[in-house]
């Protein structure tokens, strides 16, 4: 069995496809037409998609579901994720 080196991305969130501009895994995010790449960062939607690849250690949200909080017994989805929710790996 040979060891295949894991690819390191410029931004760890490039390990998932961008749901906003549809940039493929490993490719930089682009404008809506796909003509200009974003070199300084990625879309927030991609960062959130990457962060949601693991279970949240704080609220126990399952992969693919948003983090939640409770207020007076009501479960409320958060607009972002808890800081404790980070993927265990940054490469595919």
Z-matrix of the N, CA and C atoms (Angstrom, degrees):
N
C 1 1.445
C 2 1.533 1 108.64
N 3 1.307 2 117.23 1 130.58
C 4 1.455 3 120.77 2 179.16
C 5 1.516 4 110.01 3 -99.80
N 6 1.309 5 115.90 4 147.26
C 7 1.451 6 120.83 5 177.42
C 8 1.516 7 109.50 6 -87.96
N 9 1.303 8 115.98 7 124.45
C 10 1.453 9 121.10 8 177.79
C 11 1.519 10 107.30 9 -95.90
N 12 1.340 11 118.09 10 122.14
C 13 1.458 12 118.80 11 -178.81
C 14 1.523 13 110.75 12 -65.43
N 15 1.324 14 115.59 13 139.36
C 16 1.459 15 120.52 14 177.91
C 17 1.515 16 109.33 15 -78.27
N 18 1.308 17 115.50 16 140.72
C 19 1.450 18 121.04 17 -178.53
C 20 1.525 19 110.23 18 -80.79
N 21 1.318 20 117.08 19 134.49
C 22 1.458 21 121.63 20 175.79
C 23 1.519 22 107.79 21 -98.43
N 24 1.307 23 115.39 22 130.17
C 25 1.447 24 121.17 23 -179.64
C 26 1.519 25 110.78 24 -97.83
N 27 1.308 26 115.87 25 155.90
C 28 1.456 27 121.44 26 177.48
C 29 1.524 28 110.47 27 -59.45
N 30 1.316 29 116.00 28 -42.85
C 31 1.461 30 123.16 29 174.75
C 32 1.522 31 106.62 30 -121.76
N 33 1.330 32 118.61 31 130.52
C 34 1.466 33 119.37 32 -176.98
C 35 1.520 34 113.64 33 -58.84
N 36 1.337 35 117.68 34 -29.30
C 37 1.461 36 120.52 35 -179.69
C 38 1.528 37 112.89 36 -68.87
N 39 1.325 38 117.59 37 -7.00
C 40 1.466 39 120.10 38 175.35
C 41 1.527 40 111.05 39 -71.64
N 42 1.321 41 117.09 40 -2.66
C 43 1.466 42 121.41 41 177.54
C 44 1.524 43 111.88 42 -74.94
N 45 1.344 44 117.16 43 -8.04
C 46 1.465 45 121.59 44 176.16
C 47 1.525 46 109.36 45 -125.45
N 48 1.308 47 116.22 46 158.59
C 49 1.468 48 122.19 47 177.71
C 50 1.524 49 108.95 48 -72.69
N 51 1.339 50 117.85 49 140.19
C 52 1.458 51 120.99 50 179.40
C 53 1.527 52 109.90 51 -77.54
N 54 1.335 53 117.00 52 121.61
C 55 1.461 54 119.11 53 179.77
C 56 1.532 55 113.22 54 -73.53
N 57 1.340 56 117.95 55 -15.47
C 58 1.461 57 120.05 56 -177.83
C 59 1.527 58 111.62 57 -87.95
N 60 1.339 59 117.38 58 -54.50
C 61 1.470 60 119.91 59 -177.22
C 62 1.521 61 112.35 60 -101.09
N 63 1.329 62 116.69 61 -5.59
C 64 1.459 63 123.75 62 179.30
C 65 1.539 64 114.00 63 67.36
N 66 1.341 65 116.32 64 24.94
C 67 1.464 66 119.63 65 175.23
C 68 1.525 67 108.52 66 -63.93
N 69 1.298 68 115.86 67 136.78
C 70 1.467 69 121.27 68 -177.85
C 71 1.520 70 110.82 69 -71.47
N 72 1.313 71 116.26 70 164.48
C 73 1.464 72 122.13 71 176.33
C 74 1.524 73 108.51 72 -55.74
N 75 1.329 74 116.08 73 130.29
C 76 1.456 75 120.99 74 178.77
C 77 1.515 76 114.94 75 89.21
N 78 1.325 77 117.98 76 -11.49
C 79 1.466 78 121.19 77 179.61
C 80 1.518 79 110.44 78 -100.54
N 81 1.333 80 116.25 79 148.25
C 82 1.455 81 120.69 80 177.13
C 83 1.522 82 110.30 81 -68.17
N 84 1.322 83 116.22 82 152.51
C 85 1.465 84 120.77 83 175.75
C 86 1.530 85 109.04 84 -67.35
N 87 1.319 86 115.33 85 155.55
C 88 1.462 87 120.78 86 -178.36
C 89 1.520 88 110.13 87 -130.14
N 90 1.330 89 114.77 88 176.34
C 91 1.465 90 119.52 89 171.69
C 92 1.531 91 107.61 90 -73.54
N 93 1.342 92 118.56 91 172.76
C 94 1.471 93 119.66 92 -176.71
C 95 1.529 94 114.85 93 -56.76
N 96 1.303 95 117.56 94 -30.29
C 97 1.479 96 119.85 95 179.65
C 98 1.523 97 112.78 96 -85.17
N 99 1.310 98 116.80 97 -9.42
C 100 1.457 99 120.06 98 179.77
C 101 1.509 100 113.89 99 78.32
N 102 1.336 101 117.83 100 18.36
C 103 1.458 102 120.64 101 -175.64
C 104 1.524 103 114.16 102 -97.35
N 105 1.334 104 119.04 103 -23.48
C 106 1.460 105 121.58 104 -179.80
C 107 1.521 106 109.43 105 -127.70
N 108 1.328 107 115.55 106 131.24
C 109 1.462 108 119.42 107 179.57
C 110 1.521 109 110.80 108 -88.88
N 111 1.320 110 114.76 109 150.41
C 112 1.465 111 121.76 110 174.96
C 113 1.518 112 105.85 111 -91.57
N 114 1.304 113 117.54 112 114.77
C 115 1.462 114 120.63 113 -176.64
C 116 1.519 115 113.34 114 -97.94
N 117 1.337 116 118.63 115 -16.47
C 118 1.458 117 121.21 116 -176.31
C 119 1.528 118 113.03 117 -93.31
N 120 1.330 119 117.20 118 -21.31
C 121 1.458 120 120.31 119 -177.15
C 122 1.524 121 109.59 120 -165.54
N 123 1.329 122 115.70 121 -174.01
C 124 1.459 123 121.36 122 174.69
C 125 1.528 124 107.97 123 -121.46
N 126 1.319 125 116.32 124 171.31
C 127 1.459 126 120.11 125 178.10
C 128 1.525 127 110.40 126 -67.68
N 129 1.326 128 116.08 127 147.41
C 130 1.466 129 120.65 128 177.99
C 131 1.528 130 111.20 129 -58.84
N 132 1.324 131 116.55 130 -35.84
C 133 1.463 132 120.52 131 179.81
C 134 1.529 133 110.76 132 -61.85
N 135 1.310 134 117.26 133 -35.82
C 136 1.463 135 120.44 134 179.28
C 137 1.524 136 110.50 135 -71.24
N 138 1.318 137 116.36 136 -41.02
C 139 1.456 138 120.16 137 178.23
C 140 1.526 139 110.43 138 -61.58
N 141 1.319 140 116.52 139 -42.95
C 142 1.466 141 119.97 140 178.34
C 143 1.524 142 111.25 141 -65.52
N 144 1.324 143 116.79 142 -40.82
C 145 1.470 144 119.65 143 178.55
C 146 1.524 145 110.24 144 -62.18
N 147 1.324 146 116.78 145 -39.61
C 148 1.465 147 120.97 146 178.81
C 149 1.526 148 110.47 147 -66.74
N 150 1.330 149 116.96 148 -43.64
C 151 1.455 150 120.38 149 -179.69
C 152 1.522 151 112.09 150 -64.55
N 153 1.320 152 116.83 151 -28.71
C 154 1.468 153 120.40 152 -177.63
C 155 1.526 154 113.13 153 -85.93
N 156 1.332 155 117.75 154 15.55
C 157 1.462 156 119.57 155 178.74
C 158 1.525 157 112.75 156 -82.30
N 159 1.326 158 117.60 157 -7.86
C 160 1.467 159 122.05 158 178.55
C 161 1.515 160 110.77 159 -124.85
N 162 1.325 161 115.29 160 166.00
C 163 1.461 162 120.76 161 174.00
C 164 1.522 163 108.66 162 -73.29
N 165 1.314 164 116.57 163 144.22
C 166 1.463 165 121.59 164 178.55
C 167 1.525 166 108.97 165 -79.99
N 168 1.331 167 116.30 166 127.30
C 169 1.469 168 120.94 167 179.79
C 170 1.525 169 111.51 168 -72.92
N 171 1.317 170 117.04 169 -21.25
C 172 1.467 171 119.77 170 -176.75
C 173 1.527 172 112.70 171 -88.32
N 174 1.352 173 117.44 172 -50.91
C 175 1.468 174 119.55 173 -176.92
C 176 1.531 175 112.78 174 -107.15
N 177 1.333 176 117.17 175 -3.09
C 178 1.471 177 124.02 176 178.41
C 179 1.526 178 113.18 177 63.81
N 180 1.336 179 116.95 178 29.62
C 181 1.464 180 120.38 179 173.66
C 182 1.520 181 108.30 180 -66.94
N 183 1.316 182 116.76 181 138.36
C 184 1.457 183 121.03 182 -178.47
C 185 1.527 184 110.29 183 -77.65
N 186 1.343 185 117.91 184 159.90
C 187 1.463 186 120.02 185 178.79
C 188 1.534 187 111.26 186 -54.79
N 189 1.315 188 115.64 187 135.41
C 190 1.459 189 121.21 188 179.11
C 191 1.516 190 114.70 189 89.30
N 192 1.331 191 117.99 190 -4.41
C 193 1.464 192 120.60 191 178.20
C 194 1.523 193 108.99 192 -116.06
N 195 1.336 194 117.88 193 150.08
C 196 1.465 195 119.76 194 -176.94
C 197 1.525 196 112.15 195 -72.51
N 198 1.326 197 115.02 196 157.31
C 199 1.459 198 120.22 197 173.60
C 200 1.522 199 108.70 198 -68.60
N 201 1.319 200 115.15 199 152.92
C 202 1.461 201 120.12 200 -178.48
C 203 1.517 202 110.63 201 -132.41
N 204 1.310 203 115.35 202 164.59
C 205 1.450 204 123.06 203 172.13
C 206 1.515 205 107.45 204 -136.54
N 207 1.304 206 116.87 205 163.78
C 208 1.457 207 119.58 206 178.37
C 209 1.517 208 109.59 207 -116.58
N 210 1.331 209 115.42 208 142.30
C 211 1.452 210 122.39 209 178.02
C 212 1.522 211 107.13 210 -138.20
N 213 1.308 212 116.31 211 112.46
C 214 1.469 213 122.04 212 -177.87
C 215 1.531 214 111.73 213 55.05
N 216 1.345 215 116.27 214 38.95
C 217 1.449 216 120.78 215 177.91
C 218 1.525 217 114.42 216 85.05
N 219 1.333 218 118.32 217 -6.04
C 220 1.468 219 121.86 218 178.62
C 221 1.526 220 109.65 219 -93.86
N 222 1.320 221 116.93 220 136.22
C 223 1.459 222 121.71 221 177.51
C 224 1.519 223 108.62 222 -88.86
N 225 1.334 224 115.78 223 125.84
C 226 1.464 225 122.04 224 -176.79
C 227 1.522 226 108.47 225 -121.14
N 228 1.358 227 118.83 226 124.96
C 229 1.468 228 120.30 227 176.13
C 230 1.526 229 110.04 228 -70.56
N 231 1.324 230 115.96 229 141.96
C 232 1.458 231 121.47 230 179.45
C 233 1.525 232 110.62 231 -90.40
N 234 1.341 233 118.13 232 150.32
C 235 1.468 234 120.27 233 177.55
C 236 1.526 235 112.54 234 -74.14
N 237 1.331 236 117.65 235 -18.03
C 238 1.456 237 122.70 236 178.74
C 239 1.525 238 107.35 237 -129.42
N 240 1.301 239 117.80 238 -168.46
C 241 1.460 240 121.17 239 178.74
C 242 1.521 241 109.79 240 -112.40
N 243 1.333 242 116.79 241 160.16
C 244 1.452 243 121.01 242 175.69
C 245 1.533 244 109.56 243 -67.53
N 246 1.336 245 117.62 244 147.40
C 247 1.474 246 119.86 245 178.45
C 248 1.528 247 113.22 246 -58.90
N 249 1.316 248 117.01 247 -25.87
C 250 1.468 249 120.30 248 -179.85
C 251 1.526 250 112.57 249 -72.73
N 252 1.315 251 118.32 250 -10.68
C 253 1.464 252 120.97 251 -176.26
C 254 1.515 253 110.49 252 -92.19
N 255 1.292 254 115.40 253 87.75
C 256 1.459 255 120.43 254 178.24
C 257 1.508 256 108.52 255 -126.58
N 258 1.313 257 117.68 256 140.69
C 259 1.470 258 120.20 257 179.43
C 260 1.518 259 111.06 258 -63.28
N 261 1.317 260 116.04 259 151.22
C 262 1.463 261 120.82 260 178.59
C 263 1.518 262 111.24 261 -77.82
N 264 1.307 263 117.45 262 -16.28
C 265 1.460 264 121.23 263 -179.98
C 266 1.520 265 109.33 264 -137.20
N 267 1.325 266 116.18 265 149.82
C 268 1.455 267 119.92 266 -179.74
C 269 1.518 268 111.85 267 -112.60
N 270 1.312 269 116.89 268 6.36
C 271 1.454 270 120.68 269 178.62
C 272 1.511 271 109.78 270 -130.60
N 273 1.327 272 117.28 271 153.43
C 274 1.466 273 118.89 272 -179.23
C 275 1.504 274 112.67 273 -70.79
